[in-house]
Amino acid sequence: MSGVGLSWAGPVLFIPFVSRSRARSFSFSLDGIAIGAPPQESYDRISALSDDMILLVLSRLGSVLAAARTGLLSLPEGWQQHPRRWRGLWTRLTDLVFCGDVSDTIEAALAGFSASHVVSSIHIRSPRTRAPSSLLRAAALLSPAELAFVLRNEEQFIRTLYRSPVADIVLPSFHRVTLIELDVGLLSIGPPPAGGEFPALENLSLAGYILDLGTLLSRCPRLRVLGVTFRDANDPSSLHAALAALETAVAVLGITVSLLGIETCRIYVVNAAGFGPLLRSMARPSPRKLMITQKFGGHEYGSDVFRGHIETDLPCFHSATSIEMDLLSTVRFTPLPDGEFSALDRLSLPWRCSIPDLDSLVSRCPRLRVLKVALATGDVTVHSASLQDLSVYGNMECRRIDIVAPVLKKLTLIVWTRSGRELSVSISAPMVEKVLWQRGYSTSAPMLGFWRINCARLESRQAEEDTRAQIPRVHALWLEISCTAKRQACPRNCPCGKPKNWSSQNISLPHLKELEITCFNGEDYGQDFFRFISKCSPMLKRVTVKLADPGCATEIYNIFSANPSVNCYVYSINGELVQQPSGQHAP
């Protein structure tokens, strides 16, 4: 056989080679187009490349172990053209990447590199290991210029109620490293032993249960940029001590805090007494990005998390470009700072965070582009010359929405109100491209005959037509409707029998092209609704019905069969398409 055809999903790579007995060749195909086999007199072209070129190919594999396995493709020992000179070339790689590999294999591969070999970077992500300290020590022996070590196994994310003062991971010294990214999940990590330091370290990103941050920072005399995330903090006093050490390092070393984050499931980290002081401590190091996340979990976590409300001030973060708080505790920011968030680009306070005086806060953020906030009470007023993405959630006390945003492109408004309460809406956003406007009713939903409107949503979508011209926007109206009618005969003088009831009305839906109804139960008044829509929608093209009652599919197909321009699709409760009766036009 002179050639073997293989299908390859990636870029085409032509690797002809010869064996001791007979010339062979591989040809690859891309998207079904075969690339012809080379002539029989071809030779081992890849091994004829320079060492630097082969190393470039191996580095593009993105894995040290994959590069080592390529030795299986090399020529047999003693071949006259190119002996196995390239089988060990992987030990000359300078950028070492391991992803999802077993720790013993990683350590064996690292041991294959000479101690004198210059390593630019070592990236170890999601290793399958129970001894992360051993892996770090093996990496330190090669003294890389950059190190990334990220644990993602679930066993590293088990929360414990009591923490040992002894660190799970003790950092070894890295004498050449200038950049470290270290994420140890929920394991605890401590500084190197006495005498160990990072003399060249300039950029540090650290996430985990961090012990003695002040000592670690004192071992980094050249540190300039620091990102730190405290996970599973169970002692507010130690957390405040770490923040104080961080504030000192910022003042003494001139460190820039690129990220300051807290991820916790502990109630007493986010509570009425301590949350305000915690925010003020986090503001003092002037972080560029602030993140606070409160998650489920922990032994002490239970229904108490939702008891009470936290009212506190929001301190001014002068240097922050992004602030995100995703909390389960209810937090209401009442006093606003006197200063200005001069660099703030993104503010995200979803779910249980509220700012009653939203307009005053926005006026203190001259560069704000993205705003996501939940309003527990009060009106929605936003006037901003810079805002491009706005998401606001309000509830029963909202009476007025006033938005002026000349460069706004995306708008999401979700408001829950009481039925009958007047809601005034004024929106000036001439450049808006995507809109989702939803109004729900918490009590006393409005009625249309015997239908109750629980929620109404209007959103912009892209048209499905695939054209080279600019795709026009279309708008979709979504209604959550429940029926209050009972399965019984109508009483005397029932409104549905009067000539002016809803089924005898004429409304104009000249642009309606698609209708979708879910959980349809097949009642007679529901079928009357289909006839009503069909009569009032001359441009209707597609109807999709998802049934709650499987016995009414034929009636629905019969209603729309009178209009050959409408494609009707009826699905059963388990999502299967119900075939329409024979003799009707196919969708």
N, C-alpha and C positions, 0 to 999 in steps of 0.2 A: 504494500500500500504506500503510495507516494505522498498522500496528504490526508489530513483529518480535519473535517469542518466542525468548528465549535461556535456556539452562539454566545456573544459577549454583550452585557448590558452597558458597559462603560465605554471609554474611549478605545479606539482600535489600536492594538499593539501587535506588531508583526515580529514573531520570534522564530526565525528559522534556525535549525541546528542539525548537526550531523552526528551519527554514532560511529563506533569503530567498524561496524559491519556494513551499514547501508545508510545512505542519505535519507533523512526524513524531513518533513516540514509540517508546520501548523498554518492554517489560514483561519482568520476570524471573520465573522460577519457582523454588521451593524445595521439594525433596523431591517433585517431580511436581505441585505445586499451582501452577497458573498465577495470576499476579496481573494483573488486567485492565489493558488499555491506558487511558491517560488520555483525556479528551475532546479533540477536535480543536483547541479554542481554548486548549490549554495553552501555556505559554511556558517560557523557559529558567529553571527554578527554581534550579538549582544555581549559575548565574552571578549570580542575584539575592541569593545569600547574601553575608554580610559577608566581608571579606578574612580576618578571624580564623577564621571557620568553614571557609572553603575551605582555609586553612593547616592547620587541624586534620585535615581529610580527607586532605590530602597527606601529613601527618606519619604518619598511620596506615598508609600504604602500606609503610613500613619500608625505603624505598630512595630515595635522591636521584634516581637515573636514572629510576626509575619515575614519580616525581613530575614530572620534567621532561617525560616522554613524554605526560603527560595533556594537554599543550597541543594534542595532535592532536584532542582532543574539543571544543575551544573553538569559538566562533562565528567566522565569517569576518569579515575586517576591514571596518569601516564599518557593521556591523549596528546598527540604531537603538536596540535595547534595551541590549545589553551588548557593546561592542567587546571586543577580545581583551585586556582588562585583566588577566585571571587567568593568561595564558600564562606570564608571568615571575614569578608568585608563588612558585615553588619556590626562587627565590634569596633569599627571606625566611625560609626554614626555619632553625630554630635548632639542631635535632638532626639531624646529617648521618650517614647510614648507607650504607655501600658493602659489598657482599658478593659476592665472586667476580668482580668487574669488572676490566677491563683497566686497567693503570696510566695509560695515556695518556688514557683516558676519565675516570678519577677526577681527574687533574690538571686537565683541561679544565673539569670540573664545579666543582672548587674555585676555579678562576680566575674563574668566573662570579659569585662572591660578592664583594661590596665589602669592602675591607680594614677599613672602619669598621663593618661589620655585626657584631653581637654573636652569637657562636656558642657555644651551651651545651656541645655535645659533638660529637666526630667519632669514628665507629666505622668502621674499615677492617679487614675480615676476609677472609682468603683471597684477597688480590689477585693477579691474574696479572701478575707484575712480575719483572723482573731488576734493577731499580734501586729497592730499598726506601728508600734514603736520600733520593732525589728526592721520593718520596711524603711522607715525614716533613717535609721542608722546605716542601712545598706546604701541608701541614696547619698547620705552625707559623706561616705568614703570617696565618692567620685567628685565631690565639691563642685556641683553645677553652679552656673551663673543665675539660673532661674529654676524655681521649684513650684510645682502645683501638685497638691495631695488632697484628694477629695474622697471622702467615704460616703457611700450611698446605701449600703446594705441596711436592711430593716433592723437587724440586731443592734446596730449602732444607734438606733433612734428610740430605744426603749426608755421610757421615763422612770426615774426612781424617786422615791419619796425622800430618802436620806442620802446625802452625798458624802463620800469619804474625802477627807482633806488631802489624801494622796492622789496625785493626778494619774488618770488612766494612760496618758501619753506625756512623756517628758521629752521636750524638744532637744535634739542634739544640736551641736554648733555647726553652722555652715559658714566657712570663712570667706568663700568667694561670692556667695549668693547676693544678688542685688534686688531680686524680686521673689516674694513668696506668696502663694495662694494656698491657704490651709483651711479646710473645712472638715471637721472631725465629727459631724453630726451632733449627738448629745453626749458624746464622751467628754471627759474633762481633760484639759491640756494645761501644762505648766511650763515655766521657763526652764532653760538649761541649768544643769548643776552649777555650783560656784565655779567661776572662772570661764564658763562657756559664754560666748557672745557671737554677735553677727556684725563684724566690723565693717562690712561693705553694704549691708542691707539698706535700701532706700525706699522700697515700696512693699508694704505688708498688708495682706488681706487675711483676716482671722475670724473664724466662726466656730462656735462650740460652747461648752461649759468652761469658761476661761478662769483659771486660777492665777492670782497674783500678776495682774496685767502691769502694774507699776514696775515690778522687777524685770519683766520681759522687756519693757520699753527702755529701761536703763541699760540693757545689754545691746541696744541698737543705736550707737552714737551718730550714725549718718542717716537715720530714718527721716524721710521727708513726707511720705504719703501713707496714711493708715486707714484701712477699712475694717471695722470690727462689729461683729454681731454676737450679742450675749444670748445664749440659748438656755432655756430651762432654769432661769434665775430663781432660786427659792429663798434667797436671803436679801431683803431690801438693803440692809446695811452694807453687805459686801458689794452690792451693785453700785451703791452711792460711793463707796471707797474706790471702786474701779473707775467710775466717772471722774472722781476727783484726781486720780492719778493721770487720767487722760488729759484733763484740763491743765495739769502741771506740765506734762510733756509738750502740749501745744505751746505753752508759754516759754518753756526753756529751750526746746529743740526747734521750735518753729514748724511743727508738724501740721500738715493739712489733713483734716479728717474727711476722707472722701465718702465714707458711709458710717453711720452710727445706727445700729439696729438692736432691737430687743424682740425675741421670740419666746413667749412664755405661755404656760397653761395655768399658772398660779394665780389664785384670786387676789392674794395680798400684794402682788406687784402692781395690779391695776385696781385700786380701790379709792374710796372717797378721801382717805387721809393722806395717802402717799402719792397719788398720780400727779397732782400739781407740782410738788417738790421734785418729782422725778423728771418731769418735762423741763423744769428750770435747770436742773443739773445737766440735762442733755443739750440744752441750748448754749451753755457756757463754752464748750469746746468748738463752737461754730461749725457744725458738720455741713458738708455740701449736700448730703442726702440723709434723711431721717426716716426710719421704718420701725413701727411698733406693731407686732402681730400677737394677738391673744387667741390661743387655740384650745379645743377640747382636749381633755386628758388629765392625768394625774389622780392620785388617790383622794385628794381633798376636793376634787372638782365635783360639783353637783348642782342642785337647784339653787343653791345660795348665790351662784354667779349672777343671777338676774335680780337679786334683791337690791332695792335702793337705786339711787341715781348719783352720778358724780357731776358736780358742778365745779368748774375750775376755770382759770384763765389760760389762754393760749399765749405762751411767751413768744417773743419775736426772734425768729431765726434769720439773722441778717444775711448769712452767706448761703443758706440752703437753696438749692435749685429744685428739690423734690421733697415733699412731705407726704408720707402714707401711713395711715393708722387704720388697721383692720381689727376692731375690738368686739368682744362679746359683751363687755360691760357697757352700760348706757352712760355716755359722756356728753355733757352739754357745756360748750365753751361760751361763757357769758361775758366776762370782761375781755375786751380786745386790747392788744398792746398799743401803746402810743406810737411806737416806731413803725418802720416800713419793712416789708419783706421784699427788699429791692432786687434780689436775684431769683425769686421763686418762679419756676416755670410750670410746676405740676403740684397740685394739691388734691389728695384723695382721702376723703373722710367718709367712707360708705357706712351703710347699715346703722350702727348705733351711735354714731357721732353726729352732733347737730350744732349749728351756728345760727342762732336766731337773727342776728344782725349781719346777714350775708353781704349785703351791699357795702357796708363799712369795711369788711375784711377785703373784699375784692378791690376797693379803692386804695388799699395799702399794698397791693401787688401789681405794680405797673407792667411787669413782664410776664404775667400769668397767661399760659396758653391752654392748660388742661385743668378743669375743675370738676371734681366728683364729690358730692356732698349729700348727706341725708338730713332733712329738716324735720325735727320732731313736731314743731309747731311753727306758726307764723307764716307770713307771706313770702313770696319769692321775688326778690328784686336784685337784678344783676345788670350793671352797666359797666362794660369793659371795652376798651379799644384794642386789646391784645388777645382776648379769649378766642380760641379756635375749637375747643371741644368742651361741651358743658353737659353734665349729667346731674339732675336734681331730683330728689325723692322727697315728697311732702305728704302730710296726712291731714286729718280731719279739720285742723284749724286754718288751713290755707284758704284764703278768700280772693287773693289777687296775685297774678303772675305778671311781672313787668321785666322784660329782657330787651336790652339794647346792646348789640354786639356786632359791629360792622364787618368783622372778618371771621365771624363764627362759621364753621363748616359742618359740625356735627352737634346735634341737639337731642338730648334724651330727657323727657319730662314725665315723671310718674307720680301722680297725685291721687290720694284717697280722700274722699270727702263724704259728707252726709248728703243724702238725697234732698233736693229742695234748696240747698244752700247755694247761693249765687256765687259763681266763680268768674272773676274778671281776668281776661287774658289779653296781654299786649306784647307782641314779639316783633322786634325790628332786627332782622338778620338777613340782609340782601344776598350774602354769599353762601348761605347754608346749602349743603348738598345732601345730607342724610338726617332724617328726622324720625324720632319715635315719640309719639305723644299718647300717653295712656292715662285714662281717668277711671278709677274704681270707686265703688260705693261701699262703705263699711256697714252702713245701716240704711234701711228704708230705700232700697234701690228703686229707680224709676220704673214705671210699668208702661208697656205698650199692649193694651188689651190684657190678655192673660200671660204675656211674656214679661219677665223681669230682666232688666239689663244689669248684670253684675259688674261688668267691666267693658270699656270700649278703648280700642287702641287704633291709632292711625300712624302708619309708618311709610317711609319712602323706600322703594326697592328699585333694582335695575331691571329693565325689560329683558325678556329672555331671548329676543332676536339677536342673532350674531351678525352684526353688520360692521363694515369698516368705518362708517360714520360714528359720531359720538352717540353712545347709547343713551336714549332718553330715560328720565326717571319716571316711574309710575308710582302710584300711591295705593296702599292696601288698607282697608278698613276691617278690623277684627272685632267681633262682638262676642262676649260670653253671656249667653242667654239661658235662663232656666224658665220652665213653664210651670205656672201655678194651676193650670186646669186639671181637673180630676177625671178619671175614667168613668164618666156617668153621663146620662142624658142631660141636655141643656134644660135649665128651668124655664118657666114661662117668662116671656119678655126678656130673654137672654140678649145681651147687646150684640152677640155675634150674628143674630138673625136680622138686625136692623139694616136698612139699605145703606147707611152711612158708616158701617163698620169698616175695619181696616182692609178686609178682603175685597171690598168694592171700590176702594180708593185707587187713584192713579197717581203714581209718582214717576218722576223722570230719572232714569239711570242710563243716560245715553252713552257713557264711557265704560260701563261695567263689562269686562271681558272674562273674568274668572270668578267663580264662586266655589267656596269650599265649606262644607258643614261637617262637623264631627259629632259623634254620640247621638245620631239621629235615631229616634225610637219608633218612627212610623205612624204616629198619631195622625188623625185626619186633618187637624189644623196645621200640622207640619207639611202635609202634602199640599194643602191650600197655599201655604207659603211658597212652595216651589212654583206652583202655577202663577202666583202673583209676580214673582221675580221674573219668570220667563216672559210674561206679558209686558213688563216694564223695562226690559233690557234688550233692546234691539241688536246690540253689538256683542252679546254674550257668546263666548266660544267654547268654554270649558266649565264643566260642573264636576266636582269631586265630592262624594258623600261617603262618610265613614259611619257605619251602622252600629247602633247599640242593639237593635232588634233585627235579626237576620231575615225576617219574614217579609220585608217590605221592599226588597230590591226590584222586583218586577214592576210594582206601581211607580217607582221613581223613573225607571227606564221608559215606561209608557208615557209619563208626563213630558219628558224631553224628546221623545221620538217624533213628536209633531213638528219639531224645529230641526231640520237636517243640518243646520250650521253649528249646532251645539254638540260637542263631544262629551258624553256623560260616562263617568267612571264611578262605580259603586264598590266599596270594599267592606268585607265582613269585619267582625269585631277583632279577629286575629290578624287582620292586615292583608288577607288574600282578596284578589280581584274577583268580584262576582260577575260571571259572564251574563251578558244581556240576552234576552230571548231571541231565538232565530227569527229572521224576517225583519228585524230592525237594522238601521244603518250602523256599521261598525264605527267605533271611535277613531 
